[in-house]
Amino acid sequence: MQNKHYVDCFGSNFLEHWNGVTKIKKPVIAAVNGYALGGGCELAMMCDIILAGEKARFGQPEITIGTIPGAGGTQRLTRAIGKSRAMQMCLTGEMITAQQADAWGLVSSVHPPDQLVDEAVKLGEKIGKHSKLVVSMCKEAVNKSQELSLNEGLHFEKRIFHGTFATNDRKEGMTAFVEKRAPNFTDS
């Protein structure tokens, strides 16, 4: 990026393609076991769930090289950890530990480094036991909470909730619950 100019960045809409990760319908789990700085932190925040190894570090150090985050760091970080903490990270360029990231709500959990990937896989397998259709619907509703007002979000959620009643999986899930058995989802 050192030799890029404003015209290059503006003309090519530099970094716009990064948002593709957020459009994946399946849940995306990040397993951060090292440094997630700048674009790495922004990429992790595009994922649906972030697990961290005990020695992971997160940061938006762009200020230290004369620029600002350009792939969502100022926006996603603020929504994840609040304005004051995001300002601190973005304006100082300092890193935070996995434990701080957990306490601040940036990651969902912290694990020993040698268990991190296994924990991420277990989480994915747990999610994968549910209806893929309904998981996708739920993911869409949660993501909308970042874009809509509370009233608009509640309305959107209700419509998605009502939509689950058009699926075979909702009927199977509730029937299995009443019959005290595991559901057999067909993703339909």
C-alpha positions in Angstrom: 0.0 0.0 0.0 3.0 2.3 0.5 3.0 3.6 -3.1 -0.8 3.9 -3.6 -2.3 7.3 -4.2 -5.8 8.7 -3.5 -6.8 8.4 -7.1 -5.8 4.7 -7.2 -7.7 3.9 -3.9 -10.8 5.9 -4.8 -10.9 4.7 -8.4 -10.5 1.0 -7.6 -12.6 1.2 -4.4 -9.7 -0.3 -2.6 -10.6 -2.9 0.0 -14.2 -3.1 -1.0 -14.0 -6.8 -1.9 -13.1 -7.6 1.7 -16.8 -7.5 2.7 -17.4 -10.7 0.8 -16.7 -12.7 4.0 -19.8 -11.1 5.6 -22.1 -12.3 2.8 -21.4 -16.0 3.3 -24.7 -17.6 4.4 -23.0 -20.3 6.5 -21.6 -19.3 9.9 -17.9 -18.3 9.8 -15.8 -19.0 12.9 -12.5 -17.2 13.3 -9.8 -19.0 15.4 -7.2 -16.4 16.2 -4.1 -17.9 17.6 -1.6 -15.1 17.1 -1.6 -11.5 16.0 -4.8 -10.0 14.5 -3.7 -6.5 13.7 -5.1 -4.1 11.2 -6.6 -6.1 8.4 -6.3 -9.2 10.4 -8.4 -7.8 13.2 -10.9 -6.4 10.6 -11.1 -9.8 8.9 -11.7 -11.5 12.3 -14.5 -9.1 13.0 -16.2 -9.9 9.7 -16.6 -13.5 11.0 -19.7 -14.5 12.9 -17.9 -15.9 16.0 -14.3 -15.2 17.1 -12.4 -17.7 19.3 -9.0 -16.7 20.6 -5.9 -18.5 21.8 -4.6 -17.4 25.1 -1.7 -15.6 23.5 -3.7 -13.9 20.7 -3.4 -10.1 20.3 -5.8 -7.8 18.6 -5.3 -4.2 17.4 -5.9 -1.5 14.9 -2.4 0.0 14.6 -3.0 1.9 11.4 -2.6 5.3 13.2 1.0 4.5 13.8 1.7 4.4 10.0 -0.3 7.5 9.2 -3.6 6.1 8.2 -6.8 4.7 9.7 -8.5 1.3 9.5 -10.0 0.9 6.0 -11.9 -2.5 6.1 -14.3 -1.9 8.9 -12.1 -1.4 11.9 -13.6 1.9 13.0 -17.2 0.6 12.5 -17.2 -3.0 13.5 -14.9 -2.5 16.5 -17.1 0.3 17.8 -20.2 -1.9 17.6 -18.3 -4.8 19.2 -16.6 -3.1 22.2 -18.1 0.4 22.4 -17.0 3.9 21.4 -14.5 4.6 24.2 -12.6 1.4 23.9 -12.6 1.5 20.1 -11.3 5.1 20.2 -8.6 4.0 22.5 -7.5 1.1 20.3 -7.7 3.1 17.0 -6.2 6.4 18.3 -3.3 4.8 20.2 -2.6 1.8 17.9 -2.1 -0.3 21.0 -2.8 -4.0 21.0 -5.1 -5.8 23.5 -4.7 -9.3 24.9 -7.1 -12.2 24.2 -8.3 -11.8 27.8 -9.0 -8.1 27.3 -10.8 -8.9 24.0 -12.9 -11.5 25.9 -13.7 -9.1 28.7 -14.6 -6.3 26.2 -16.8 -8.5 24.1 -14.7 -8.7 21.0 -14.2 -12.5 21.2 -16.6 -15.1 22.5 -14.1 -17.2 24.3 -10.4 -17.8 25.0 -8.7 -21.2 24.8 -5.2 -22.8 25.3 -3.4 -22.4 21.9 -3.1 -26.1 21.3 -6.9 -26.6 21.8 -8.2 -23.5 19.8 -8.7 -25.2 16.5 -10.4 -28.2 18.1 -12.7 -25.9 20.0 -13.6 -24.0 16.8 -14.3 -27.3 15.1 -16.5 -28.5 18.0 -18.4 -25.2 17.9 -18.9 -25.6 14.1 -20.1 -29.2 14.6 -22.6 -28.1 17.3 -24.0 -25.4 15.0 -24.0 -27.9 12.1 -26.4 -30.2 13.9 -29.2 -27.7 13.6 -31.2 -26.9 10.5 -28.9 -25.3 8.0 -31.8 -23.3 6.6 -32.8 -22.0 10.1 -29.2 -21.3 11.1 -28.9 -19.1 8.0 -32.1 -17.3 8.8 -30.9 -16.7 12.4 -27.5 -15.4 11.2 -29.3 -13.0 8.9 -31.4 -11.7 11.8 -28.5 -11.2 14.1 -26.5 -9.4 11.4 -29.4 -7.1 10.8 -29.1 -5.9 14.4 -26.0 -4.1 13.4 -27.7 -2.1 10.7 -31.2 -1.4 11.9 -32.8 0.5 14.7 -34.2 -1.6 17.5 -37.8 -1.3 16.3 -36.8 -2.1 12.7 -34.7 -5.0 14.0 -37.6 -6.4 16.1 -39.9 -6.2 13.1 -37.3 -8.0 10.9 -36.7 -10.6 13.5 -40.5 -11.3 13.8 -40.8 -11.7 10.0 -37.9 -14.2 10.0 -39.4 -16.0 13.0 -42.7 -16.2 11.2 -40.8 -17.5 8.1 -39.5 -20.5 10.1 -43.1 -21.6 10.3 -43.0 -22.3 6.6 -40.2 -24.8 7.0 -40.3 -28.5 7.6 -37.4 -28.2 10.0 -39.4 -25.9 12.4 -42.2 -28.5 12.4 -39.7 -31.4 12.9 -37.9 -29.5 15.7 -41.0 -28.7 17.7 -42.4 -32.2 17.1 -39.2 -33.8 18.3 -39.2 -31.5 21.4 -42.8 -32.6 22.3 -41.9 -36.3 21.6 -38.7 -35.9 23.7 -36.3 -37.1 20.9 -33.6 -35.6 18.8 -34.8 -33.8 15.7 -34.0 -35.1 12.2 -33.6 -31.9 10.2 -33.7 -32.1 6.4 -32.7 -28.5 5.8 -36.1 -27.7 4.2 
